[in-house]
Amino acid sequence: MLRFPTPLLATRLGVLAAAALFATACDKDENTASAPSQVNFTQTALYPEGTQYDEKNSHFLVSSQTAGRIGQVLDDGTYTQFADDAQLISTIGMKLDADRSRLLVAVSDPGYNATRTTAATLKKLAAVAIFNRDSGAKTGYVNLGALRPSAAAHFANDIAVDNAGNAYVTDSYAPIIYKIDVNGTASVFLENSALAAPAGMFGLNGIVYHPNGYLLVAKSDEGALLKVPLATPANFTKVTATGLNLAGDDGLQLLDNTTLLAACNAQGQVYRLSSTDDFVTVSRTGSFATGDVYPTTLARRGSESYVLYSYLNALQKMQSPPVSQFSLTRIAF
């Protein structure tokens, strides 16, 4: 028989429910409050492009176009080396695959690491290095450019991982998205001349996996956003973004099934894009101005998003003295 609570019991239940709601709200407030608005770290001429946040180990991870090594950054700005290897010429985008306890790192050679660049790798390298997320030990290295040795140039830029553990990697100098399966076997996932960019310009850039079975990919030279089905990649389409200027779109971050963040470095903006039709179209629902810091990639920390102030524009201009302080800034719309 269904029994209804007595008035006293109902009162107690109400108090407990209110307390639970209050505790949840407090936890949320405390989590937000404990996330710093900005983390500044000093490493002269480091010029990081990629970042991720490791919840388990409570640190940000950052790459370096000039040193190659992977660094870890604490909230107080302490920077220490997380991993390094002679094969890391310039490290670009990164993807922390927490489910498999690994960090995947895009490796290229734009010529900024004077101690490791070679004639054989300069603007010809597209690779992915894989590290244990706890120890920093290198567990794999995949030379993707070797799949298309005749291409005029290569530049591995960013990485997405699907639910099965397959990785997808953009090449900014060749019109290619690579795939590395869970066994480490590499292949060309998509190659199409329509994905090409003018010589010397970045084409394919940031990439994220959508759980509905497709990739969202930034194409920087056009300021375009592409939708690439995993089952039929040749049927990729351009997401309609009427009235939006996404020029220089770089790092992408999927917040939920309908919301995407896009860092547009040359604009000094991070845009929040929303879709009601499974990313056939998007509209802008927020923007965050960074200033002239060349924002590149994004890290998710709990319910917060951080954007990396890379200052790669200063590196490209060979600014002297070089930039010494870099930042990870919490985005607020």
Secondary structure, 3 states (H helix, E strand, C coil): CCCCCCHHHHHHHHHHHHHHHHHHHHHHHHHHHHCCCEEEEECCCCCCCCEEEECCCCEEEECCCCCCCEEEECCCCCEEEEECCCCCCEEEEEEEEHHHCEEEEEEECCCCCCCCCCCCCCCCCCEEEEEECCCCCEEEEEECHHHCCCCCCCCEEEEEECCCCCEEEEECCCCEEEEECCCCCEEEEEECHHHCCCCCCCCEEEEEEECCCEEEEEECCCCEEEEEECCCHHHCEECECCCCCCCCEEEEEEEECCEEEEEEHHHCEEEEEECCCCCCECEEEEEEECCCCCEEEEEEECCEEEEEECCHHHHHCCCCCCCCEEEEEECCC
